[in-house]
């Protein structure tokens, strides 16, 4: 341990972060400092160690041959330290921390939490509503729900629900829709962060080559859904986003055509940590709620496609 006193720990952290993340900017964001500060810390560490850890190139820092072995061991050591800190801070298993995107938390989970509490009175939920992917090996997050292709490094992923998209709009706007091509008459409200576009559904509906007229664009799917509920246009939504509004009748899915995006909702858990009883109970409850929600949505009668009125 005596050797550590000759090298500043912050410098080693900066060195490890740049080596793992590949850039000064990414390391600075993780450490909460400026790229310039990270660069200075690395220079100090190299001076203290008496060796060059990174080659300076026009494209940025590249790990040197002499730095590669050190960085591997630093990553392992800081990983152990982070796990030790997380274990020390971790509360008992009666508290379950679930990381989930804000839109899923707001539009799906919160409406159902009373049923989870009723069946699992000994588990207290802490919902971490964020789009940031938590490090499940070192953080206090027990379980995540994410949308994607299911291939995230360093985690276990279990498919919960294949994502399907379909148009939703207010009942008043739906009254003028009689065939899929009629949807082109409506303005679209767009979720700017969506991983799919209207072409996906239009192709599935047999309206290939057509384009929607965009009215409003939002950087949040929940806001886009609110705009659709307010009658400002039609949105391309998915099951967990629009399900509650469809059941309440504030939105209508005017056609029975759904298009698979190739993505899905997944449970993600640590690849090495044991799942707690609370996590297993939560996963079981979510699956039951999804199945029940799909049954309820399937039972909603399709809007009647009355023929257009005569001129």
Secondary structure as the mmCIF struct_conf table of DSSP 4:
data_model
#
loop_
_struct_conf.conf_type_id
_struct_conf.id
_struct_conf.beg_label_comp_id
_struct_conf.beg_label_asym_id
_struct_conf.beg_label_seq_id
_struct_conf.end_label_comp_id
_struct_conf.end_label_asym_id
_struct_conf.end_label_seq_id
HELX_RH_3T_P HELX_RH_3T_P1 UNK A 2 UNK A 6
BEND BEND1 UNK A 7 UNK A 7
HELX_RH_AL_P HELX_RH_AL_P1 UNK A 9 UNK A 21
BEND BEND2 UNK A 22 UNK A 23
HELX_RH_AL_P HELX_RH_AL_P2 UNK A 24 UNK A 31
TURN_TY1_P TURN_TY1_P1 UNK A 32 UNK A 32
BEND BEND3 UNK A 33 UNK A 33
HELX_RH_AL_P HELX_RH_AL_P3 UNK A 35 UNK A 49
TURN_TY1_P TURN_TY1_P2 UNK A 50 UNK A 50
BEND BEND4 UNK A 51 UNK A 51
STRN STRN1 UNK A 54 UNK A 57
TURN_TY1_P TURN_TY1_P3 UNK A 58 UNK A 59
STRN STRN2 UNK A 60 UNK A 63
HELX_RH_AL_P HELX_RH_AL_P4 UNK A 65 UNK A 89
TURN_TY1_P TURN_TY1_P4 UNK A 93 UNK A 94
STRN STRN3 UNK A 95 UNK A 100
HELX_RH_AL_P HELX_RH_AL_P5 UNK A 102 UNK A 104
HELX_RH_PI_P HELX_RH_PI_P1 UNK A 105 UNK A 109
TURN_TY1_P TURN_TY1_P5 UNK A 110 UNK A 112
HELX_RH_AL_P HELX_RH_AL_P6 UNK A 113 UNK A 119
TURN_TY1_P TURN_TY1_P6 UNK A 121 UNK A 122
STRN STRN4 UNK A 124 UNK A 129
BEND BEND5 UNK A 131 UNK A 132
TURN_TY1_P TURN_TY1_P7 UNK A 136 UNK A 138
BEND BEND6 UNK A 139 UNK A 140
STRN STRN5 UNK A 143 UNK A 148
BEND BEND7 UNK A 149 UNK A 150
TURN_TY1_P TURN_TY1_P8 UNK A 153 UNK A 154
STRN STRN6 UNK A 155 UNK A 168
STRN STRN7 UNK A 169 UNK A 169
HELX_RH_AL_P HELX_RH_AL_P7 UNK A 171 UNK A 174
TURN_TY1_P TURN_TY1_P9 UNK A 175 UNK A 176
BEND BEND8 UNK A 179 UNK A 179
HELX_RH_3T_P HELX_RH_3T_P2 UNK A 180 UNK A 185
BEND BEND9 UNK A 186 UNK A 186
STRN STRN8 UNK A 187 UNK A 191
TURN_TY1_P TURN_TY1_P10 UNK A 192 UNK A 193
BEND BEND10 UNK A 195 UNK A 196
HELX_RH_AL_P HELX_RH_AL_P8 UNK A 198 UNK A 204
TURN_TY1_P TURN_TY1_P11 UNK A 205 UNK A 206
TURN_TY1_P TURN_TY1_P12 UNK A 208 UNK A 209
HELX_LH_PP_P HELX_LH_PP_P1 UNK A 212 UNK A 212
STRN STRN9 UNK A 213 UNK A 218
BEND BEND11 UNK A 219 UNK A 220
HELX_RH_AL_P HELX_RH_AL_P9 UNK A 221 UNK A 229
TURN_TY1_P TURN_TY1_P13 UNK A 230 UNK A 231
BEND BEND12 UNK A 232 UNK A 232
STRN STRN10 UNK A 234 UNK A 234
STRN STRN11 UNK A 235 UNK A 238
HELX_RH_AL_P HELX_RH_AL_P10 UNK A 239 UNK A 248
TURN_TY1_P TURN_TY1_P14 UNK A 249 UNK A 249
BEND BEND13 UNK A 250 UNK A 251
STRN STRN12 UNK A 252 UNK A 252
BEND BEND14 UNK A 255 UNK A 256
STRN STRN13 UNK A 259 UNK A 270
BEND BEND15 UNK A 271 UNK A 273
HELX_LH_PP_P HELX_LH_PP_P2 UNK A 274 UNK A 276
HELX_RH_AL_P HELX_RH_AL_P11 UNK A 277 UNK A 298
TURN_TY1_P TURN_TY1_P15 UNK A 299 UNK A 299
BEND BEND16 UNK A 300 UNK A 300
HELX_LH_PP_P HELX_LH_PP_P3 UNK A 301 UNK A 304
HELX_LH_PP_P HELX_LH_PP_P4 UNK A 306 UNK A 310
#
